[in-house]
């Protein structure tokens, strides 16, 4: 059974998001996503300063099985990327909610409005069952 954390919001494309501070949101992939991908061997990250749009690709994740697009659950500007993933992409498998976070984005507009378009833990659990 995949771990779904109550304090996060989720996209139907299997990304999670959480507010770090103010308008800054941390984004990663879910435990379910990493388990479906299998052993992750490469992560293509967006550049800091890049604009991202909710529901659009902002990079990719390559596993031994496949290459999967990485979608942004919110719109805004990339402030920081988790550069550890460049050398240690397997962190996404072992720590999808901690060390394997992917980017931090400064959200355009209201975080509450952006999160209102995403799934609660309960809603996400329902789509992965």
MOPAC internal coordinates of N, CA, C and O (Angstrom, degrees):
PM7 1SCF
backbone

  N    0.0000 0     0.00 0     0.00 0    0    0    0
  C    1.4562 1     0.00 0     0.00 0    1    0    0
  C    1.5368 1   108.74 1     0.00 0    2    1    0
  O    1.2310 1   120.78 1   -46.81 1    3    2    1
  N    1.3072 1   116.11 1   133.19 1    3    2    1
  C    1.4656 1   121.17 1  -179.22 1    5    3    2
  C    1.5247 1   111.14 1   -77.88 1    6    5    3
  O    1.2310 1   121.37 1   -34.98 1    7    6    5
  N    1.3220 1   114.97 1   145.02 1    7    6    5
  C    1.4607 1   120.76 1   178.55 1    9    7    6
  C    1.5327 1   109.97 1   -81.00 1   10    9    7
  O    1.2310 1   121.13 1   -52.28 1   11   10    9
  N    1.3367 1   115.44 1   127.72 1   11   10    9
  C    1.4613 1   122.86 1   175.11 1   13   11   10
  C    1.5235 1   106.21 1  -122.85 1   14   13   11
  O    1.2310 1   120.50 1   -58.20 1   15   14   13
  N    1.3255 1   116.66 1   121.80 1   15   14   13
  C    1.4713 1   120.73 1  -175.90 1   17   15   14
  C    1.5226 1   111.08 1   -94.73 1   18   17   15
  O    1.2310 1   121.43 1   -45.94 1   19   18   17
  N    1.3206 1   114.88 1   134.06 1   19   18   17
  C    1.4658 1   122.84 1  -174.76 1   21   19   18
  C    1.5250 1   114.29 1   -62.17 1   22   21   19
  O    1.2310 1   119.34 1   144.75 1   23   22   21
  N    1.3246 1   118.87 1   -35.25 1   23   22   21
  C    1.4731 1   121.80 1  -173.16 1   25   23   22
  C    1.5304 1   114.01 1   -82.76 1   26   25   23
  O    1.2310 1   120.22 1  -179.87 1   27   26   25
  N    1.3311 1   117.18 1     0.13 1   27   26   25
  C    1.4615 1   121.16 1  -179.03 1   29   27   26
  C    1.5244 1   110.72 1  -103.14 1   30   29   27
  O    1.2310 1   121.02 1   -17.94 1   31   30   29
  N    1.3399 1   115.66 1   162.06 1   31   30   29
  C    1.4606 1   121.30 1   168.62 1   33   31   30
  C    1.5207 1   106.83 1  -112.89 1   34   33   31
  O    1.2310 1   120.81 1   -22.17 1   35   34   33
  N    1.3388 1   116.06 1   157.83 1   35   34   33
  C    1.4572 1   120.99 1  -169.97 1   37   35   34
  C    1.5196 1   111.63 1  -133.87 1   38   37   35
  O    1.2310 1   121.43 1   -29.23 1   39   38   37
  N    1.3363 1   114.87 1   150.77 1   39   38   37
  C    1.4601 1   120.24 1   173.25 1   41   39   38
  C    1.5302 1   108.09 1  -100.21 1   42   41   39
  O    1.2310 1   120.00 1   -23.89 1   43   42   41
  N    1.3264 1   117.60 1   156.11 1   43   42   41
  C    1.4652 1   120.00 1   175.75 1   45   43   42
  C    1.5383 1   111.79 1   -63.68 1   46   45   43
  O    1.2310 1   120.32 1   162.15 1   47   46   45
  N    1.3438 1   116.98 1   -17.85 1   47   46   45
  C    1.4727 1   121.71 1   178.45 1   49   47   46
  C    1.5296 1   112.29 1   -87.77 1   50   49   47
  O    1.2310 1   120.04 1  -171.21 1   51   50   49
  N    1.3344 1   117.52 1     8.79 1   51   50   49
  C    1.4682 1   124.38 1   172.16 1   53   51   50
  C    1.5252 1   115.08 1    78.93 1   54   53   51
  O    1.2310 1   120.54 1  -148.76 1   55   54   53
  N    1.3412 1   116.57 1    31.24 1   55   54   53
  C    1.4616 1   120.80 1   168.91 1   57   55   54
  C    1.5281 1   108.32 1  -103.49 1   58   57   55
  O    1.2310 1   120.99 1   -25.95 1   59   58   57
  N    1.3312 1   115.71 1   154.05 1   59   58   57
  C    1.4603 1   120.76 1   174.09 1   61   59   58
  C    1.5272 1   108.34 1  -116.70 1   62   61   59
  O    1.2310 1   121.16 1   -19.97 1   63   62   61
  N    1.3392 1   115.39 1   160.03 1   63   62   61
  C    1.4656 1   120.93 1   177.15 1   65   63   62
  C    1.5265 1   108.86 1  -144.97 1   66   65   63
  O    1.2310 1   121.37 1   -29.86 1   67   66   65
  N    1.3285 1   114.98 1   150.14 1   67   66   65
  C    1.4557 1   122.01 1   177.08 1   69   67   66
  C    1.5267 1   107.97 1  -150.84 1   70   69   67
  O    1.2310 1   120.56 1   -35.33 1   71   70   69
  N    1.3200 1   116.53 1   144.67 1   71   70   69
  C    1.4591 1   120.40 1   177.09 1   73   71   70
  C    1.5236 1   109.43 1   -73.94 1   74   73   71
  O    1.2310 1   120.82 1   -50.16 1   75   74   73
  N    1.3320 1   116.04 1   129.84 1   75   74   73
  C    1.4594 1   121.83 1   175.99 1   77   75   74
  C    1.5254 1   108.53 1   -90.87 1   78   77   75
  O    1.2310 1   121.35 1   131.11 1   79   78   77
  N    1.3432 1   115.02 1   -48.89 1   79   78   77
  C    1.4635 1   121.03 1  -178.66 1   81   79   78
  C    1.5231 1   107.69 1  -170.00 1   82   81   79
  O    1.2310 1   120.20 1   -48.25 1   83   82   81
  N    1.3251 1   117.22 1   131.75 1   83   82   81
  C    1.4638 1   120.68 1   177.05 1   85   83   82
  C    1.5155 1   112.23 1    55.17 1   86   85   83
  O    1.2310 1   120.76 1    61.15 1   87   86   85
  N    1.3459 1   116.16 1  -118.85 1   87   86   85
  C    1.4658 1   122.77 1  -178.69 1   89   87   86
  C    1.5287 1   112.30 1   -93.46 1   90   89   87
  O    1.2310 1   120.24 1  -174.70 1   91   90   89
  N    1.3393 1   117.15 1     5.30 1   91   90   89
  C    1.4652 1   121.01 1  -175.70 1   93   91   90
  C    1.5240 1   110.41 1   -92.52 1   94   93   91
  O    1.2310 1   121.65 1   -53.48 1   95   94   93
  N    1.3335 1   114.45 1   126.52 1   95   94   93
  C    1.4594 1   122.46 1  -176.85 1   97   95   94
  C    1.5209 1   109.04 1  -121.50 1   98   97   95
  O    1.2310 1   120.61 1   -45.48 1   99   98   97
  N    1.3251 1   116.45 1   134.52 1   99   98   97
  C    1.4642 1   122.44 1   175.28 1  101   99   98
  C    1.5271 1   107.83 1   -96.78 1  102  101   99
  O    1.2310 1   120.92 1   -41.06 1  103  102  101
  N    1.3325 1   115.84 1   138.94 1  103  102  101
  C    1.4579 1   122.32 1  -174.96 1  105  103  102
  C    1.5235 1   109.81 1  -128.68 1  106  105  103
  O    1.2310 1   120.96 1   -36.61 1  107  106  105
  N    1.3256 1   115.77 1   143.39 1  107  106  105
  C    1.4607 1   121.99 1   174.99 1  109  107  106
  C    1.5116 1   110.21 1  -152.46 1  110  109  107
  O    1.2310 1   120.96 1     5.92 1  111  110  109
  N    1.3281 1   115.78 1  -174.08 1  111  110  109
  C    1.4636 1   119.05 1   174.24 1  113  111  110
  C    1.5219 1   108.93 1  -102.56 1  114  113  111
  O    1.2310 1   120.93 1   -23.67 1  115  114  113
  N    1.3069 1   115.83 1   156.33 1  115  114  113
  C    1.4613 1   120.82 1  -175.93 1  117  115  114
  C    1.5293 1   111.75 1   -79.04 1  118  117  115
  O    1.2310 1   121.74 1   -15.71 1  119  118  117
  N    1.3143 1   114.27 1   164.29 1  119  118  117
  C    1.4546 1   121.69 1   175.22 1  121  119  118
  C    1.5316 1   109.39 1   -59.76 1  122  121  119
  O    1.2310 1   120.54 1   140.18 1  123  122  121
  N    1.3252 1   116.57 1   -39.82 1  123  122  121
  C    1.4715 1   121.11 1   177.95 1  125  123  122
  C    1.5299 1   110.14 1   -60.21 1  126  125  123
  O    1.2310 1   120.38 1   133.52 1  127  126  125
  N    1.3342 1   116.88 1   -46.48 1  127  126  125
  C    1.4680 1   121.32 1  -178.76 1  129  127  126
  C    1.5214 1   111.28 1   -60.01 1  130  129  127
  O    1.2310 1   120.40 1   131.89 1  131  130  129
  N    1.3341 1   116.85 1   -48.11 1  131  130  129
  C    1.4673 1   118.94 1  -178.05 1  133  131  130
  C    1.5219 1   110.70 1   -64.80 1  134  133  131
  O    1.2310 1   119.68 1   145.69 1  135  134  133
  N    1.3285 1   118.21 1   -34.31 1  135  134  133
  C    1.4703 1   119.86 1   179.75 1  137  135  134
  C    1.5226 1   111.06 1   -70.07 1  138  137  135
  O    1.2310 1   120.04 1   145.70 1  139  138  137
  N    1.3352 1   117.54 1   -34.30 1  139  138  137
  C    1.4614 1   121.44 1   177.83 1  141  139  138
  C    1.5319 1   111.71 1   -71.57 1  142  141  139
  O    1.2310 1   120.59 1   145.05 1  143  142  141
  N    1.3301 1   116.48 1   -34.95 1  143  142  141
  C    1.4622 1   120.76 1  -179.88 1  145  143  142
  C    1.5272 1   112.88 1   -71.40 1  146  145  143
  O    1.2310 1   120.45 1   145.93 1  147  146  145
  N    1.3136 1   116.74 1   -34.07 1  147  146  145
  C    1.4652 1   120.36 1  -173.95 1  149  147  146
  C    1.5194 1   109.77 1    85.07 1  150  149  147
  O    1.2310 1   120.20 1    23.55 1  151  150  149
  N    1.3084 1   117.22 1  -156.45 1  151  150  149
  C    1.4636 1   121.68 1  -175.49 1  153  151  150
  C    1.5251 1   111.14 1   -65.77 1  154  153  151
  O    1.2310 1   121.08 1   -64.24 1  155  154  153
  N    1.3347 1   115.53 1   115.76 1  155  154  153
  C    1.4697 1   121.45 1  -178.29 1  157  155  154
  C    1.5258 1   108.81 1   -84.64 1  158  157  155
  O    1.2310 1   121.40 1   -49.79 1  159  158  157
  N    1.3476 1   114.92 1   130.21 1  159  158  157
  C    1.4658 1   120.06 1  -174.83 1  161  159  158
  C    1.5323 1   113.78 1  -117.95 1  162  161  159
  O    1.2310 1   119.79 1   166.44 1  163  162  161
  N    1.3433 1   118.01 1   -13.56 1  163  162  161
  C    1.4636 1   120.23 1  -178.38 1  165  163  162
  C    1.5223 1   109.64 1  -159.39 1  166  165  163
  O    1.2310 1   120.72 1   -38.14 1  167  166  165
  N    1.3394 1   116.23 1   141.86 1  167  166  165
  C    1.4616 1   121.87 1   176.64 1  169  167  166
  C    1.5249 1   108.48 1  -129.11 1  170  169  167
  O    1.2310 1   120.37 1   -53.23 1  171  170  169
  N    1.3173 1   116.90 1   126.77 1  171  170  169
  C    1.4656 1   122.76 1   173.10 1  173  171  170
  C    1.5239 1   106.91 1   -97.11 1  174  173  171
  O    1.2310 1   120.66 1   -63.93 1  175  174  173
  N    1.3185 1   116.34 1   116.07 1  175  174  173
  C    1.4592 1   122.44 1  -175.93 1  177  175  174
  C    1.5287 1   111.01 1  -102.75 1  178  177  175
  O    1.2310 1   120.01 1   -29.11 1  179  178  177
  N    1.3353 1   117.58 1   150.89 1  179  178  177
  C    1.4646 1   118.99 1   172.99 1  181  179  178
  C    1.5228 1   109.76 1   -72.47 1  182  181  179
  O    1.2310 1   120.30 1   -18.04 1  183  182  181
  N    1.3147 1   117.02 1   161.96 1  183  182  181
  C    1.4604 1   121.75 1   178.38 1  185  183  182
  C    1.5344 1   109.85 1   -82.09 1  186  185  183
  O    1.2310 1   119.58 1   -38.59 1  187  186  185
  N    1.3357 1   118.41 1   141.41 1  187  186  185
  C    1.4651 1   119.36 1   171.53 1  189  187  186
  C    1.5303 1   109.02 1   -56.24 1  190  189  187
  O    1.2310 1   120.89 1   -42.89 1  191  190  189
  N    1.3268 1   115.91 1   137.11 1  191  190  189
  C    1.4587 1   121.50 1  -176.99 1  193  191  190
  C    1.5117 1   113.01 1    96.53 1  194  193  191
  O    1.2310 1   120.12 1   164.39 1  195  194  193
  N    1.3375 1   117.37 1   -15.61 1  195  194  193
  C    1.4665 1   121.08 1  -179.99 1  197  195  194
  C    1.5281 1   110.37 1   -69.70 1  198  197  195
  O    1.2310 1   121.04 1   -33.35 1  199  198  197
  N    1.3119 1   115.62 1   146.65 1  199  198  197
  C    1.4700 1   121.02 1   173.33 1  201  199  198
  C    1.5177 1   108.38 1   -88.03 1  202  201  199
  O    1.2310 1   120.87 1   -40.94 1  203  202  201
  N    1.3322 1   115.94 1   139.06 1  203  202  201
  C    1.4595 1   121.58 1   175.62 1  205  203  202
  C    1.5194 1   108.84 1  -125.19 1  206  205  203
  O    1.2310 1   121.03 1   -29.64 1  207  206  205
  N    1.3218 1   115.64 1   150.36 1  207  206  205
  C    1.4616 1   121.15 1   179.62 1  209  207  206
  C    1.5120 1   110.02 1  -120.53 1  210  209  207
  O    1.2310 1   120.78 1   -41.04 1  211  210  209
  N    1.3190 1   116.11 1   138.96 1  211  210  209
  C    1.4550 1   121.44 1   179.63 1  213  211  210
  C    1.5185 1   110.08 1   -54.61 1  214  213  211
  O    1.2310 1   121.40 1   -49.00 1  215  214  213
  N    1.3341 1   114.93 1   131.00 1  215  214  213
  C    1.4469 1   121.23 1   177.57 1  217  215  214
  C    1.5139 1   115.19 1    83.72 1  218  217  215
  O    1.2310 1   120.26 1   178.65 1  219  218  217
  N    1.3474 1   117.10 1    -1.35 1  219  218  217
  C    1.4665 1   120.65 1  -179.39 1  221  219  218
  C    1.5255 1   110.50 1  -109.77 1  222  221  219
  O    1.2310 1   121.12 1   -25.25 1  223  222  221
  N    1.3268 1   115.46 1   154.75 1  223  222  221
  C    1.4599 1   121.93 1  -178.45 1  225  223  222
  C    1.5305 1   111.14 1   -64.57 1  226  225  223
  O    1.2310 1   121.28 1   -40.28 1  227  226  225
  N    1.3436 1   115.16 1   139.72 1  227  226  225
  C    1.4640 1   120.15 1   175.12 1  229  227  226
  C    1.5211 1   111.14 1  -129.34 1  230  229  227
  O    1.2310 1   120.70 1  -171.19 1  231  230  229
  N    1.3270 1   116.27 1     8.81 1  231  230  229
  C    1.4545 1   121.43 1  -179.74 1  233  231  230
  C    1.5152 1   109.59 1   163.72 1  234  233  231
  O    1.2310 1   121.27 1    14.46 1  235  234  233
  N    1.3348 1   115.18 1  -165.54 1  235  234  233
  C    1.4596 1   118.83 1   178.52 1  237  235  234
  C    1.5208 1   110.21 1  -149.51 1  238  237  235
  O    1.2310 1   122.15 1   -18.17 1  239  238  237
  N    1.3302 1   113.48 1   161.83 1  239  238  237
  C    1.4588 1   121.60 1   178.83 1  241  239  238
  C    1.5198 1   106.91 1  -128.36 1  242  241  239
  O    1.2310 1   120.93 1   -53.18 1  243  242  241
  N    1.3253 1   115.84 1   126.82 1  243  242  241
  C    1.4577 1   120.43 1  -179.45 1  245  243  242
  C    1.5197 1   108.95 1  -110.14 1  246  245  243
  O    1.2310 1   121.51 1   -49.23 1  247  246  245
  N    1.3275 1   114.72 1   130.77 1  247  246  245
  C    1.4606 1   120.19 1   175.75 1  249  247  246
  C    1.5194 1   108.24 1  -120.33 1  250  249  247
  O    1.2310 1   120.78 1    -2.13 1  251  250  249
  N    1.3289 1   116.12 1   177.87 1  251  250  249
  C    1.4565 1   118.93 1   177.75 1  253  251  250
  C    1.5287 1   110.62 1   -65.73 1  254  253  251
  O    1.2310 1   120.01 1   159.97 1  255  254  253
  N    1.3300 1   117.58 1   -20.03 1  255  254  253
  C    1.4586 1   122.48 1  -178.53 1  257  255  254
  C    1.5278 1   113.73 1   -90.79 1  258  257  255
  O    1.2310 1   120.10 1   140.27 1  259  258  257
  N    1.3432 1   117.42 1   -39.73 1  259  258  257
  C    1.4606 1   120.39 1  -167.37 1  261  259  258
  C    1.5276 1   111.51 1  -164.21 1  262  261  259
  O    1.2310 1   120.99 1    -6.39 1  263  262  261
  N    1.3283 1   115.72 1   173.61 1  263  262  261
  C    1.4607 1   122.14 1   168.87 1  265  263  262
  C    1.5189 1   106.45 1  -114.14 1  266  265  263
  O    1.2310 1   120.58 1   -48.42 1  267  266  265
  N    1.3149 1   116.50 1   131.58 1  267  266  265
  C    1.4553 1   121.65 1  -177.30 1  269  267  266
  C    1.5241 1   109.77 1  -125.00 1  270  269  267
  O    1.2310 1   120.66 1   -40.48 1  271  270  269
  N    1.3264 1   116.34 1   139.52 1  271  270  269
  C    1.4626 1   120.81 1   176.13 1  273  271  270
  C    1.5256 1   109.21 1   -68.89 1  274  273  271
  O    1.2310 1   120.91 1   -31.37 1  275  274  273
  N    1.3110 1   115.87 1   148.63 1  275  274  273
  C    1.4541 1   123.67 1   174.00 1  277  275  274
  C    1.5199 1   106.59 1  -107.82 1  278  277  275
  O    1.2310 1   120.26 1   -63.46 1  279  278  277
  N    1.3186 1   117.11 1   116.54 1  279  278  277
  C    1.4586 1   122.00 1  -176.19 1  281  279  278
  C    1.5171 1   111.16 1  -102.13 1  282  281  279
  O    1.2310 1   121.02 1   -36.95 1  283  282  281
  N    1.3155 1   115.66 1   143.05 1  283  282  281
  C    1.4607 1   119.94 1   176.66 1  285  283  282
  C    1.5286 1   108.96 1   -83.62 1  286  285  283
  O    1.2310 1   119.84 1   -50.88 1  287  286  285
  N    1.3305 1   117.91 1   129.12 1  287  286  285
  C    1.4582 1   119.77 1   176.78 1  289  287  286
  C    1.5402 1   112.95 1   -80.16 1  290  289  287
  O    1.2310 1   120.21 1   168.49 1  291  290  289
  N    1.3323 1   117.21 1   -11.51 1  291  290  289
  C    1.4661 1   122.02 1  -178.66 1  293  291  290
  C    1.5278 1   109.85 1  -136.28 1  294  293  291
  O    1.2310 1   120.82 1   -17.78 1  295  294  293
  N    1.3222 1   116.04 1   162.22 1  295  294  293
  C    1.4680 1   121.20 1   174.44 1  297  295  294
  C    1.5211 1   109.30 1   -99.62 1  298  297  295
  O    1.2310 1   120.93 1   -36.68 1  299  298  297
  N    1.3287 1   115.82 1   143.32 1  299  298  297
  C    1.4570 1   119.62 1   178.57 1  301  299  298
  C    1.5141 1   111.36 1   162.46 1  302  301  299
  O    1.2310 1   121.39 1    23.10 1  303  302  301
  N    1.3423 1   114.95 1  -156.90 1  303  302  301
  C    1.4586 1   122.30 1  -177.19 1  305  303  302
  C    1.5214 1   109.67 1  -116.73 1  306  305  303
  O    1.2310 1   120.83 1   -47.80 1  307  306  305
  N    1.3212 1   116.02 1   132.20 1  307  306  305
  C    1.4644 1   121.44 1   177.86 1  309  307  306
  C    1.5250 1   108.56 1   -69.60 1  310  309  307
  O    1.2310 1   120.68 1   -58.97 1  311  310  309
  N    1.3263 1   116.31 1   121.03 1  311  310  309
  C    1.4657 1   121.14 1   177.65 1  313  311  310
  C    1.5227 1   111.66 1   -95.10 1  314  313  311
  O    1.2310 1   121.25 1   142.31 1  315  314  313
  N    1.3361 1   115.21 1   -37.69 1  315  314  313
  C    1.4609 1   119.60 1  -172.50 1  317  315  314
  C    1.5282 1   108.58 1  -151.01 1  318  317  315
  O    1.2310 1   121.05 1   -37.15 1  319  318  317
  N    1.3289 1   115.59 1   142.85 1  319  318  317
  C    1.4613 1   120.99 1   172.43 1  321  319  318
  C    1.5263 1   108.37 1  -117.08 1  322  321  319
  O    1.2310 1   120.80 1   -27.56 1  323  322  321
  N    1.3088 1   116.08 1   152.44 1  323  322  321
  C    1.4573 1   121.10 1   179.18 1  325  323  322
  C    1.5316 1   108.03 1   -83.54 1  326  325  323
  O    1.2310 1   120.79 1   -90.78 1  327  326  325
  N    1.3272 1   116.09 1    89.22 1  327  326  325
  C    1.4674 1   121.80 1  -174.90 1  329  327  326
  C    1.5209 1   113.65 1   -65.28 1  330  329  327
  O    1.2310 1   119.86 1   162.06 1  331  330  329
  N    1.3131 1   117.88 1   -17.94 1  331  330  329
  C    1.4723 1   121.20 1   176.84 1  333  331  330
  C    1.5263 1   109.96 1   -59.41 1  334  333  331
  O    1.2310 1   120.68 1   149.03 1  335  334  333
  N    1.3424 1   116.30 1   -30.97 1  335  334  333
  C    1.4682 1   120.34 1  -178.01 1  337  335  334
  C    1.5275 1   112.76 1   -66.08 1  338  337  335
  O    1.2310 1   119.82 1   158.35 1  339  338  337
  N    1.3170 1   117.95 1   -21.65 1  339  338  337
  C    1.4619 1   120.78 1   178.57 1  341  339  338
  C    1.5299 1   109.70 1   -61.96 1  342  341  339
  O    1.2310 1   120.43 1   135.83 1  343  342  341
  N    1.3348 1   116.78 1   -44.17 1  343  342  341
  C    1.4626 1   121.65 1  -179.81 1  345  343  342
  C    1.5211 1   113.36 1   -94.22 1  346  345  343
  O    1.2310 1   120.59 1   158.94 1  347  346  345
  N    1.3475 1   116.48 1   -21.06 1  347  346  345
  C    1.4606 1   120.55 1  -177.17 1  349  347  346
  C    1.5322 1   111.33 1  -132.29 1  350  349  347
  O    1.2310 1   119.66 1  -117.19 1  351  350  349
  N    1.3481 1   118.25 1    62.81 1  351  350  349
  C    1.4625 1   119.72 1  -178.29 1  353  351  350
  C    1.5306 1   113.19 1   -62.01 1  354  353  351
  O    1.2310 1   120.84 1   158.01 1  355  354  353
  N    1.3304 1   116.01 1   -21.99 1  355  354  353
  C    1.4660 1   120.20 1   179.66 1  357  355  354
  C    1.5325 1   113.03 1   -64.92 1  358  357  355
  O    1.2310 1   120.13 1   166.66 1  359  358  357
  N    1.3435 1   117.36 1   -13.34 1  359  358  357
  C    1.4676 1   120.09 1   174.38 1  361  359  358
  C    1.5285 1   111.16 1   -57.82 1  362  361  359
  O    1.2310 1   120.57 1   150.21 1  363  362  361
  N    1.3320 1   116.51 1   -29.79 1  363  362  361
  C    1.4628 1   120.15 1   177.31 1  365  363  362
  C    1.5219 1   111.17 1   -62.49 1  366  365  363
  O    1.2310 1   119.89 1   147.53 1  367  366  365
  N    1.3219 1   117.82 1   -32.47 1  367  366  365
  C    1.4567 1   120.63 1   176.76 1  369  367  366
  C    1.5220 1   111.87 1   -75.56 1  370  369  367
  O    1.2310 1   120.28 1   136.22 1  371  370  369
  N    1.3195 1   117.07 1   -43.78 1  371  370  369
  C    1.4605 1   120.79 1  -174.00 1  373  371  370
  C    1.5131 1   114.89 1   -83.39 1  374  373  371
  O    1.2310 1   120.05 1   149.05 1  375  374  373
  N    1.3290 1   117.50 1   -30.95 1  375  374  373
  C    1.4664 1   121.32 1  -175.18 1  377  375  374
  C    1.5257 1   110.92 1  -140.61 1  378  377  375
  O    1.2310 1   119.61 1  -117.32 1  379  378  377
  N    1.3392 1   118.35 1    62.68 1  379  378  377
  C    1.4676 1   118.41 1  -175.87 1  381  379  378
  C    1.5337 1   113.91 1   -62.58 1  382  381  379
  O    1.2310 1   120.16 1   157.06 1  383  382  381
  N    1.3239 1   117.31 1   -22.94 1  383  382  381
  C    1.4696 1   120.05 1  -178.26 1  385  383  382
  C    1.5250 1   113.95 1  -104.82 1  386  385  383
  O    1.2310 1   119.77 1   172.87 1  387  386  385
  N    1.3246 1   118.05 1    -7.13 1  387  386  385
  C    1.4679 1   119.95 1  -179.41 1  389  387  386
  C    1.5217 1   110.03 1  -118.16 1  390  389  387
  O    1.2310 1   120.21 1    80.67 1  391  390  389
  N    1.3221 1   117.21 1   -99.33 1  391  390  389
  C    1.4533 1   122.29 1  -176.24 1  393  391  390
  C    1.5175 1   114.13 1   -64.21 1  394  393  391
  O    1.2310 1   120.25 1   162.27 1  395  394  393
  N    1.3298 1   117.13 1   -17.73 1  395  394  393
  C    1.4560 1   121.33 1  -178.53 1  397  395  394
  C    1.5195 1   115.12 1   -92.87 1  398  397  395
  O    1.2310 1   119.88 1  -164.09 1  399  398  397
  N    1.3414 1   117.83 1    15.91 1  399  398  397
  C    1.4704 1   118.30 1   175.02 1  401  399  398
  C    1.5288 1   107.72 1   -58.89 1  402  401  399
  O    1.2310 1   120.25 1   -23.57 1  403  402  401
  N    1.3389 1   117.12 1   156.43 1  403  402  401
  C    1.4595 1   119.72 1  -171.83 1  405  403  402
  C    1.5281 1   113.44 1  -107.93 1  406  405  403
  O    1.2310 1   120.08 1   126.33 1  407  406  405
  N    1.3193 1   117.46 1   -53.67 1  407  406  405
  C    1.4664 1   120.89 1  -178.23 1  409  407  406
  C    1.5125 1   111.03 1  -142.56 1  410  409  407
  O    1.2310 1   121.50 1   -18.73 1  411  410  409
  N    1.3375 1   114.74 1   161.27 1  411  410  409
  C    1.4613 1   121.66 1   167.37 1  413  411  410
  C    1.5199 1   106.72 1  -118.13 1  414  413  411
  O    1.2310 1   121.00 1   -48.61 1  415  414  413
  N    1.3236 1   115.70 1   131.39 1  415  414  413
  C    1.4546 1   123.09 1  -175.30 1  417  415  414
  C    1.5235 1   109.55 1  -123.48 1  418  417  415
  O    1.2310 1   120.80 1   -43.67 1  419  418  417
  N    1.3353 1   116.08 1   136.33 1  419  418  417
  C    1.4600 1   120.92 1   170.79 1  421  419  418
  C    1.5246 1   106.05 1   -86.62 1  422  421  419
  O    1.2310 1   121.14 1   -66.79 1  423  422  421
  N    1.3315 1   115.42 1   113.21 1  423  422  421
  C    1.4603 1   122.01 1  -173.46 1  425  423  422
  C    1.5223 1   111.50 1   -71.00 1  426  425  423
  O    1.2310 1   121.31 1   -43.20 1  427  426  425
  N    1.3384 1   115.11 1   136.80 1  427  426  425
  C    1.4699 1   121.45 1   171.00 1  429  427  426
  C    1.5176 1   107.15 1   -74.52 1  430  429  427
  O    1.2310 1   120.23 1   -49.22 1  431  430  429
  N    1.3200 1   117.16 1   130.78 1  431  430  429
  C    1.4668 1   119.53 1   178.22 1  433  431  430
  C    1.5085 1   111.88 1    75.20 1  434  433  431
  O    1.2310 1   120.96 1    32.02 1  435  434  433
  N    1.3066 1   115.77 1  -147.98 1  435  434  433
  C    1.4535 1   122.87 1  -173.48 1  437  435  434
  C    1.5293 1   112.10 1   -89.66 1  438  437  435
  O    1.2310 1   120.69 1   -48.33 1  439  438  437
  N    1.3274 1   116.29 1   131.67 1  439  438  437
  C    1.4645 1   121.32 1   175.36 1  441  439  438
  C    1.5303 1   108.95 1   -62.05 1  442  441  439
  O    1.2310 1   120.56 1   138.71 1  443  442  441
  N    1.3318 1   116.54 1   -41.29 1  443  442  441
  C    1.4620 1   120.40 1  -179.13 1  445  443  442
  C    1.5294 1   110.95 1   -60.21 1  446  445  443
  O    1.2310 1   120.64 1   138.54 1  447  446  445
  N    1.3305 1   116.39 1   -41.46 1  447  446  445
  C    1.4633 1   120.43 1   178.65 1  449  447  446
  C    1.5354 1   110.29 1   -66.16 1  450  449  447
  O    1.2310 1   120.35 1   135.33 1  451  450  449
  N    1.3279 1   116.94 1   -44.67 1  451  450  449
  C    1.4687 1   121.17 1   178.78 1  453  451  450
  C    1.5245 1   110.70 1   -61.33 1  454  453  451
  O    1.2310 1   120.27 1   134.84 1  455  454  453
  N    1.3259 1   117.09 1   -45.16 1  455  454  453
  C    1.4587 1   121.31 1  -178.98 1  457  455  454
  C    1.5293 1   111.24 1   -69.87 1  458  457  455
  O    1.2310 1   120.18 1   152.41 1  459  458  457
  N    1.3219 1   117.27 1   -27.59 1  459  458  457
  C    1.4664 1   121.29 1   179.14 1  461  459  458
  C    1.5147 1   112.54 1   -63.30 1  462  461  459
  O    1.2310 1   120.12 1   159.70 1  463  462  461
  N    1.3237 1   117.38 1   -20.30 1  463  462  461
  C    1.4725 1   122.20 1   179.48 1  465  463  462
  C    1.5215 1   111.55 1   -90.34 1  466  465  463
  O    1.2310 1   120.02 1   176.18 1  467  466  465
  N    1.3276 1   117.57 1    -3.82 1  467  466  465
  C    1.4639 1   122.47 1  -177.59 1  469  467  466
  C    1.5301 1   110.39 1  -103.47 1  470  469  467
  O    1.2310 1   121.05 1    -4.81 1  471  470  469
  N    1.3089 1   115.60 1   175.19 1  471  470  469
  C    1.4609 1   122.02 1  -176.81 1  473  471  470
  C    1.5244 1   111.86 1   -91.28 1  474  473  471
  O    1.2310 1   120.92 1   -35.09 1  475  474  473
  N    1.3159 1   115.85 1   144.91 1  475  474  473
  C    1.4621 1   121.06 1   169.72 1  477  475  474
  C    1.5284 1   107.40 1   -74.92 1  478  477  475
  O    1.2310 1   120.68 1    -8.86 1  479  478  477
  N    1.3262 1   116.30 1   171.14 1  479  478  477
  C    1.4673 1   120.21 1   176.84 1  481  479  478
  C    1.5274 1   110.20 1   -57.35 1  482  481  479
  O    1.2310 1   120.40 1   137.98 1  483  482  481
  N    1.3168 1   116.83 1   -42.02 1  483  482  481
  C    1.4636 1   121.43 1  -179.78 1  485  483  482
  C    1.5336 1   111.27 1   -64.18 1  486  485  483
  O    1.2310 1   120.65 1   137.12 1  487  486  485
  N    1.3288 1   116.36 1   -42.88 1  487  486  485
  C    1.4514 1   120.61 1   178.65 1  489  487  486
  C    1.5244 1   112.61 1   -65.25 1  490  489  487
  O    1.2310 1   120.96 1   140.81 1  491  490  489
  N    1.3143 1   115.77 1   -39.19 1  491  490  489
  C    1.4679 1   120.10 1   178.33 1  493  491  490
  C    1.5309 1   110.40 1   -68.04 1  494  493  491
  O    1.2310 1   120.59 1   136.10 1  495  494  493
  N    1.3186 1   116.48 1   -43.90 1  495  494  493
  C    1.4718 1   120.77 1   178.98 1  497  495  494
  C    1.5252 1   109.91 1   -55.77 1  498  497  495
  O    1.2310 1   120.49 1   140.86 1  499  498  497
  N    1.3251 1   116.66 1   -39.14 1  499  498  497
  C    1.4675 1   120.64 1  -178.78 1  501  499  498
  C    1.5320 1   111.97 1   -64.20 1  502  501  499
  O    1.2310 1   119.79 1   145.28 1  503  502  501
  N    1.3527 1   118.00 1   -34.72 1  503  502  501
  C    1.4663 1   118.03 1  -177.95 1  505  503  502
  C    1.5270 1   113.19 1   -81.46 1  506  505  503
  O    1.2310 1   119.77 1   161.30 1  507  506  505
  N    1.3189 1   118.05 1   -18.70 1  507  506  505
  C    1.4707 1   118.75 1  -179.26 1  509  507  506
  C    1.5304 1   112.47 1   -96.26 1  510  509  507
  O    1.2310 1   120.21 1   173.46 1  511  510  509
  N    1.3024 1   117.20 1    -6.54 1  511  510  509
  C    1.4793 1   119.47 1  -179.57 1  513  511  510
  C    1.5048 1   112.15 1   -80.92 1  514  513  511
  O    1.2310 1   120.10 1   180.00 1  515  514  513

